[in-house]
Each structure stands twice: as C-alpha cells, then as structure tokens.
Amino acid sequence: MQTLLLTIELVIAILLIVFILLQRSEGGALGIGGGGGGGGGLGGLFSPRGAADTLTRTTAYLAVGFFVVCLALNILVSRTHRPASILDTPTRSAPMQKAPVKVPGGPSIPTPH
C-alpha cells in the first residue's frame, strides 16, 4: 500500500511541476506556455483565457491530491511504525566493566646495579 501511495505521490509531483511551468507568470515573461492568439474552433478551452483557467484548475486539483496522499501516507506510517521509547528497554543487571586500557610506555630507563 505504501509503494502504491508513493508512486501516486511521485506522479502527482511530476504533473504539478509540469502544470506549474506551463502557466503564464504575472508579468508574462517566464511562463513556458500560454502564448499565441486564439484557439481555433475549439471554443474557449484553448484560448489564452480558457487555457489559463484549465491549467489553474488542474493545478489546484493536483495540489489537493498531493496533500491528501501526503496525509494518507503519514497516517499509514504512523499506524504501522511505533517508535520505541528508551524507557521501555530493559535495564542491565550488572554494569559492564571496562577493559583496562594499556598505555604505551615511553623509553625505558636503565636502573643501576
């Protein structure tokens, strides 16, 4: 189930990027799409105004879908994964003893006989 939701999330994210890049910016200088004159005989769907409305509406639907899938993933993960508390771990009966540390000695000094 998580794999399916993650795949849907990825597809929605890619589509969001595409639809956002297709929209005209406020200044009209940065948008990839939306240029040109009338849309031919297709009514108002692909006229500049109709295309903007369609892209805006599609972007809004994709954004809502993105958030819904994010919430579903979070709810699914929170129900399947229970974080372990440090207080729930059993304590040790005896403390571990540290191994003696051997310090390397310097040069040995000869003792007189």
C-alpha positions as CSV (number, residue, x, y, z in Angstrom):
1,M,0.0,0.0,0.0
2,Q,2.8,2.4,0.8
3,T,4.5,1.6,-2.5
4,L,1.3,2.4,-4.4
5,L,0.8,5.7,-2.5
6,L,4.5,6.7,-3.0
7,T,4.1,6.0,-6.7
8,I,0.9,8.1,-6.9
9,E,2.7,10.9,-4.9
10,L,5.6,10.9,-7.4
11,V,3.3,11.0,-10.4
12,I,1.3,13.9,-8.9
13,A,4.6,15.8,-8.0
14,I,5.8,15.5,-11.6
15,L,2.5,16.6,-13.0
16,L,2.4,19.5,-10.6
17,I,5.8,20.6,-11.8
18,V,4.7,20.4,-15.5
19,F,1.5,22.2,-15.0
20,I,3.1,25.0,-12.9
21,L,5.7,25.5,-15.6
22,L,3.1,25.7,-18.3
23,Q,1.3,28.6,-16.6
24,R,2.0,32.1,-17.5
25,S,3.6,34.3,-14.9
26,E,2.1,37.6,-13.7
27,G,4.5,39.5,-15.9
28,G,4.1,37.1,-18.8
29,A,7.8,36.8,-19.3
30,L,8.6,33.5,-17.5
31,G,5.7,31.2,-18.5
32,I,6.5,28.4,-20.9
33,G,3.0,28.0,-22.3
34,G,0.1,30.3,-22.8
35,G,1.4,32.3,-25.8
36,G,-0.2,32.8,-29.1
37,G,-3.6,34.0,-30.3
38,G,-7.0,32.4,-30.4
39,G,-7.5,28.7,-30.0
40,G,-9.2,27.9,-33.3
41,G,-12.6,26.3,-33.4
42,L,-12.4,24.6,-30.0
43,G,-14.4,27.2,-28.2
44,G,-12.8,28.8,-25.2
45,L,-10.9,25.8,-23.9
46,F,-7.6,26.6,-25.7
47,S,-7.9,30.3,-26.0
48,P,-5.4,32.1,-23.8
49,R,-8.0,32.7,-21.1
50,G,-9.5,29.2,-21.3
51,A,-6.1,27.6,-21.1
52,A,-5.2,29.6,-18.1
53,D,-8.4,28.6,-16.3
54,T,-7.9,25.0,-17.2
55,L,-4.3,25.0,-16.1
56,T,-5.2,26.8,-12.8
57,R,-8.0,24.4,-12.1
58,T,-5.9,21.4,-12.9
59,T,-3.0,22.7,-10.7
60,A,-5.4,23.2,-7.8
61,Y,-6.8,19.6,-8.2
62,L,-3.3,18.2,-8.3
63,A,-2.3,20.2,-5.2
64,V,-5.3,18.9,-3.3
65,G,-4.4,15.4,-4.4
66,F,-0.8,15.8,-3.4
67,F,-1.8,16.9,0.2
68,V,-4.4,14.1,0.5
69,V,-1.8,11.5,-0.5
70,C,0.7,13.0,1.9
71,L,-1.8,12.8,4.8
72,A,-2.7,9.2,3.8
73,L,1.0,8.2,3.8
74,N,1.6,9.9,7.2
75,I,-1.5,8.2,8.7
76,L,-0.5,4.8,7.3
77,V,3.1,5.1,8.5
78,S,2.1,6.3,12.0
79,R,-0.1,3.3,12.4
80,T,2.4,0.7,11.3
81,H,5.6,2.1,12.9
82,R,5.6,2.5,16.6
83,P,8.8,4.3,17.9
84,A,10.4,2.5,20.8
85,S,11.0,4.5,23.9
86,I,14.2,4.5,25.8
87,L,12.2,3.9,28.9
88,D,10.8,0.7,27.6
89,T,14.2,-1.0,27.2
90,P,15.1,-3.4,30.0
91,T,18.0,-2.4,32.2
92,R,21.1,-4.4,32.7
93,S,21.5,-6.3,36.0
94,A,25.2,-5.5,36.4
95,P,27.1,-2.6,34.9
96,M,29.6,-3.6,32.2
97,Q,33.2,-3.4,33.3
98,K,35.5,-1.6,31.1
99,A,38.6,-3.4,29.8
100,P,41.8,-2.0,31.3
101,V,43.5,0.4,28.9
102,K,47.1,-0.2,28.3
103,V,49.0,3.0,28.0
104,P,52.1,2.6,25.8
105,G,55.2,3.3,27.9
106,G,57.9,5.6,26.9
107,P,61.6,4.7,26.6
108,S,62.8,2.5,29.5
109,I,65.4,4.0,31.8
110,P,68.1,1.5,32.8
111,T,68.5,1.0,36.6
112,P,72.0,0.9,38.2
113,H,73.2,-2.4,39.6
